[in-house]
Amino acid sequence: DTGSAAATPEQYDIQYLTPVSLGTPPQILNLDFDSGSSDLWVFSSETPASQVKGQAQYNPSKSSTSKEVSGATWDISYGDGSSSSGNVYTDVVNVGNATFAGQAVETAQQVSSSFTSDTNNDGLLGLAFSTINTVQPEQQKTFFDNIRDDLDSPVWTADLKHNEPGTYNFGFIDDSLYTGKIAYTDVDSSDGFWMITLDSYSVGSSTSNLSSRAFHHRPSTFPSPSDSASTPLTGIADTGTTLALLPDSVCTEYYSQVSSAANSQTAGGYVFDCDATLPDFTYTVGSTTITIPGEYINYAPVDTTGEQCFGGIQSDADIGFSIFGDIALKAAFVVFEDDGSSPRLGFAQK
Ligand SMILES: CN(C)c1ccc(C(=O)NN)cc1
């Protein structure tokens, strides 16, 4: 079995939506595939009308193959403070021809305001590890965990793009989607996430880093620079988070290269003049180097004046690890591999 479906960005690449078929006859909903969570939940016939604003709704009573999971409930909260909760059914779920008959479909009986106002998002399809699925009393498996053994290969891949549709594939690696070689790194899934350590990062052209300059002799008073060219970054690969949330030290180093940049309390992060030229941000996994173009890091205007723009790199303070969200992932072809025992993440240029 294999599957392939389009990942279409909403404005500013704030999120990517992918059509999913649920039930019999098929009910098509556009879901946010999220490698940072593990619940497949949908707007449904059970979602109060006051909390629905244009979203498609899954109606289990209209599906001949739906079965209620007796006594099961779910309740999830996300890093941005949004939340949802409800009941559970199983039904046929089909993603680009990859199909599982008994997939847990979590129907929303409550969604928070940010979901209600997100009018094109009909729900989430979790692709983190099933250990953090929120269904009680019996935890449910993610779509990938369910179909993994039927897939030609135990992988799914993300080819997200800037301002144009990309692709989520299941069960195979499409060699036409990347260049060079895929470099793999081990995943620590103990917290339920695709957590990895990037070998290094650099801001702009590497000569910006003092240590890479031929300093014949550096006065002893010179600060020995944090040699970012070999500083690792540990974080989670999260297709459901828009930005790249990185350590304060990295943010400081990055925005020190942008003369108009400031860390704004009112805007909630680093902002700069929209006409600023932003440096690239590069990270390495083994021998593969991924460069996020500066333009991708000019994320979006703060307001309708279009004077100040919000950065695509922001602080991961208070989270405890970095979050390599869409800003970081859309510059790469990413392989999420899990044979059930030793998960790995692969990165390639494209
Ligand atoms: C409000 N929406 C659409 C969200 C979607 C995804 C997430 C998230 O943290 N995923 N890892 C949060 C919020």
The ligand as a Gaussian input file, in Angstrom:
#p B3LYP/6-31G(d) Opt

LIG

0 1
 C       -5.154000      26.229000      15.887000
 N       -4.498000      25.254000      15.061000
 C       -5.010000      25.093000      13.686000
 C       -3.405000      24.525000      15.479000
 C       -2.865000      23.506000      14.718000
 C       -1.746000      22.809000      15.160000
 C       -1.143000      23.159000      16.372000
 C        0.104000      22.485000      16.839000
 O        0.726000      22.927000      17.802000
 N        0.539000      21.392000      16.180000
 N        1.750000      20.805000      16.544000
 C       -1.688000      24.183000      17.132000
 C       -2.817000      24.869000      16.699000

